[in-house]
């Protein structure tokens, strides 16, 4: 069993002993540290934090623990109950709250849960804020409120509807075009809150929805990470139902994947590419994704006269870069769409609405849309090293060897060659180097990765 404390929150497996797993004691301890941090940011009479959760089996328990801890600190809570990560992010802004907490372990299996922490803008905390919360938790420097200053809980279960209203109000979402297309769509909600939010959005858009695993029971019917090897059921059902496409989200609805009309994956990497293609066609500008995302976004951005920018891996890093360059759209290659006209967070509802508008206006099939983009293939591997090896030294040597190429070192080492790229990142928790490559064919991507692994082994003398 595992408990992982990091600057982005606390994540672990349910049950077991405190400090080794995500137990009620750990949830209370970390919620108290976060609440204390929030109160330190501004000196005021009243504080408000938005709290929501995905449908995990442990979610209700953790949410009650977290909310009552905040109440004990004298903080008012807006209880969204079953919700999505982007819905909580949006609610923080609309409520003018001081922060937000989402109880979700994203794509991890059901035994996992986590506290994801937001600032007053509804955005994930930066490294400095996360480190301060960890310090408060470790030192137990928390003071609870006296009885007359306790907070209160205010339930609001309308925010998924409000979120959908906000999406439909976006200038680049064309309801009429989508309704005229008469789409039939299969939705895999992995028995979490995407099974509530995505069908609601589609029905507002006049789409005929075929639901698959859309009951928010928390019993995930398959591995909840939206990858091809986990999605055989929807890939089979889309052509059987003669549907136009399939939509898959992860349990907290910040990652988005599509299935084409033949039952083939559109490709998680190409979710952002397609949405960016549409947005840039209407509003030219710059884009941002992390270093491990597909080169196809760069190609599409340049096609529309914009500039592509790379950020370090992690949503907070992508958002920081987007603000710096005033990007019109950005995100991550795992199917995360960040559209600033809505908010600075990965949002599958926004992604669905933009994608369907794009598809409806082009009046083509999903497979045809996919074929219109550059064909790139990725390989993701890792090499395990002994704890005594100098991983930083190995990466420095790789950087030196390829100094004649285009090299980026903001997050590990990324080397851009003419027809492919390689990204090497060290793990912060174990002696491994992760190797990401992309090329014009799967075999070439795999060969490039294997070649880099061989080079690392030579440098390391193993």
Secondary structure, DSSP 4 states (H G I P E B T S, - for coil): --EEEETTEEEEEBSS-BTTBB-HHHHHHHHHHHHHHHHHH---S--EEEEEE-S-TTHHHHHHHHHHHHHHTT-EEEEEEE--HHHHHHHHHHTT-SEEEEE--TTS-TTEEEEEEE-TTSSB--HHHHHHHHHHHHHT---PPPGGG---EEE---HHHHHHHHHHTSTT--HHHHHHHT-EEEEE-TTSTHHHHHHHHHHHTT-EEEEES-S--S--SS-SS--GGG-HHHHHHHHHTT-SEEEEE-TTS--EEEE-TTS-B--HHHHHHHHHHHHHHHS---EEEETTS-THHHHHHHHTT--EEEE-SSHHHHHHHHHHHT-SEEEETTTEEEBTTTBSS--HHHHHHHHHHHHHHHT--HHHHHHTS---EEEEEEEE--TTS-HHHHHHHHHHHTTTSEEE-SSSEEEE-SS-EEEEEE-SSSSEEEEEEEESSHHHHHHHHHHHHHHHHHHHT-
